[in-house]
Amino acid sequence: QVQLVESGGGLVQPGGSLDLSCAASGNIFRIYNMGWYRQAPGKQRELVAGITRGGSTNYADSVKGRFTISRDNAKNTVYLKMNSLKPEDTAVYYCNGNITVIGSSIRSYWGQGTQVTVSS
C-alpha cells in the first residue's frame, strides 16, 4: 500500500508564510506527477500547483508568484512554499501523486489533508 502524509498546515496571519510537505511511503516503484490541491468550505477541490517528475511546474492563476512547488525524488516528497498568504487561501490542502507500485499499474493517491487558515 501507499500512503501520502501531509504536514505543515496551521494558522497564519495575512501576508504570512507557511511551508507544506508531503511524504509518500510504501511499496513504491515510481512517482510521476505530484500536486497540491485545496478545498475550501462549500467549494470544489481545485488544483493549486503541480510538478512533473522532471521538475516542470504549473500553478493556478490565483497563486502564481506567491506559491512554489518543489519535490525531492530521492525522498519521495513534494513541498509547497506559500508566501503572501491571503484569507482566500484558507482551505484544506491535499497532496496527490500518480504512483506505480511494484507489480501494479499507475494510480492516483491522495493524502488526508492539512488545514491552512489565513486570518488575523
N, C-alpha and C positions, 0 to 999 in steps of 0.2 A: 504494500500500500504506500501511497504518497501523502505526505502532509505538508501544507504550507502554513507557516505560523508568522503572523504579523506582530510587530512591536513598535512602540514609539509614539502612539497616539496620546492625546491629552487635551488639556485646556490651555489656550494661549490667547493673549490679547491681540486685537487687530494690529497689523503691522509686524507681528512677531514671526518666529520661525519654528518649524518642527521637522524632525527627520524621522521617516518611517523606514523600516526594514522588513523583509520577508524572506525567511529561510525555508527552502524546500528540503525535505528529507524522505528517506525510504529507499526502495529498490529502484533507483532512478538510473536509466540508461543515458538519456539526453534531455535537456531542457531547451526548447525552441523559444518562440516569442514569450515574453513576460509582460505583464502590465499591471497598472493600478487603476481601479475603478472606484467610484464613490456613489453612495445613495443617501440622499437627504430625505427627511420625512415627507411623505406624500409625493415623492418624485421617483422617476425610474432610475435604475442604475445606469451610470454613464462612464465612458472611458475618460480617464484623466491623462494618462500617459502610457505609451507602450515602447518596448525596446526589443529589437531582434537579438539573436544570439551573437551576431557580429557587431552589435552596438548601435545600429541605426535607431533613431528615436522619432516619435511623433507625440504631439500634445494637443489637448483640447484648446481651442482658442482662448478660453477663459483663464487658462493657467500659463499660457506662453509667456516666457520672460520672468516668471516667478517660481515655477517648479522645475526641478531637474531630476530625471530618472537615470539610474545607472545600475550596473549589475557586475557581479563577480562570479564568473562561471566556475571557478575553482571551488567556491564556497556555496554554489547553488543559491545565491542570494541576490535579491533585487532591492534597490533603495529608492526612496523618493524624498528629495530635499525640497521643502516647501518654505519659501520666503514671502514676505509682504502679505501675510495671510489676511483674508477678509472674512467678515461674518458669513458671507455666502459660500465660503469653503467648508462650512460646518456640515459634516456628514459622517457616515460610517465608510471607511476606506477599506477596500478589499484588494487583495493580491490575487493575480491569476497567472497561471503558467500552462503552456502546452507542452506536455511531457510524455516521453515514452518510457515505459517500464520494461525491464528486461523480459523479453518473450511476449510483449504485447504491443498493440498499435498505439499511436499517439491519441491522447485525450486531454481535455481541459480540466484543470484542477483549480479550486478556489480555497482561499484562506477563510478564517472565521470572521474576519473583520476587526478593525480597530477604530474607536470613536475619536474623531477630531472635532473639537469645539472651539470656535473663534468668537470670543466675547469679552467685553470689558466689564 
